Amino acid sequence: MKLFAYIFILISFFASGLSQSKIVKKETQTSYILNKDGKLIPDGNVIEKHYNKSGKVVYESNKTFWQEANREVNYIKKYFYTNEVILDSSFVYDGDKLLLKVEHNNDSTGLEIGAVEILPSGKKSFNAKYHYNEKRQKVKEQLFSSDGILFTLKEYFYDSNGKLSEERGYDRGTPKYRFLFRYDKKGFLIEKKHFDGNNKLVKLMKYKNDKYGLPLECKETSFTGKEKSVKIIKYSYEYY
């Protein structure tokens, strides 16, 4: 059950509504590590996203090394919409193997207010509920187990410009993480700090963007090991 919750939380899509002259069709994130000589070496982690002309993601592939399973995995998520805008359902796969289906619930205006995970057997698993403020900004995300127990909680906070400034995550009431976001004068994301449940900085991400605010590169510094490690994520795009 924890595996499905982990996939549901971590593979979930996050995108900002930036105004741009081109419509992104495909986005590829390729991860590199720095060797002792300072050269970039691919570490095998690649995220690929495909979008429809409404800017909604329709396909996402996340290739990574799953430590718990001691193998490389490729989690794939496919999204289906009503009129290319309102999210109706999504499917999560491990390669070709279906892991779960997610049915998304929307209100009369098309705002997503929840989701239900359904296992390949047809049994319902986790149930998510989303809460918004008067500006239609998501402020809380609750994930309940099949027996109605609150499993995880996310809280979102915004600055005076309406930008996401902080995110907090809890696991059955225990703080697990906190993200802080920083933007430039144009409102483009330039920094993200990741703290653990004890409020210790574990990861720092700094972004370089194009003139439309699309990320071109992210320098990710991790402080979780004996020595800090640096990873570089490069972004490339294809357009309609």
Secondary structure, 3 states (H helix, E strand, C coil): CHHHHHHHHHCCCCCCCCCCCCCEEEEEEEEEEECCCCCEEEEEEEEEEEECCCCCEEEEEEEEEECCCCEEEEEEEEEEEECCCEEEEEEEEECCEEEEEEEEEECCCCCEEEEEEECCCCCEEEEEEEEECCCCCEEEEEEECCCCCEEEEEEEEECCCCCEEEEEEEECCEEEEEEEEEECCCCCEEEEEEEECCCCEEEEEEEEECCCCCEEEEEEEECCCCCCEEEEEEEEEEEC
